[in-house]
Amino acid sequence: SLSTFKREFKRAFRASPASYLREQKLKKAKYLLSIPKVRISDVAFDCGFSDVATFSKSFKQAYQISPSVYALSQTHT
């Protein structure tokens, strides 16, 4: 059943399926933002977010920095 799957998933990965997927999307976004001249909107949609605002909010919540500031910091390093 779905509840059994979620319980077993959480036991194995120490996160709910939704949290795990969001974490994986944000890891991919972090990598993509390190590429020079990449557009934030392209990264958001490539990583499966429905809109840029949701992506920006999730990214900032996870990494305590906005995607645009993170991208700028990567181009200067």
Secondary structure, 3 states (H helix, E strand, C coil): CHHHHHHHHHHHHCCCHHHHHHHHHHHHHHHHHCCCCCCHHHHHHHCCCCCHHHHHHHHHHHHCCCHHHHHHHHHCC
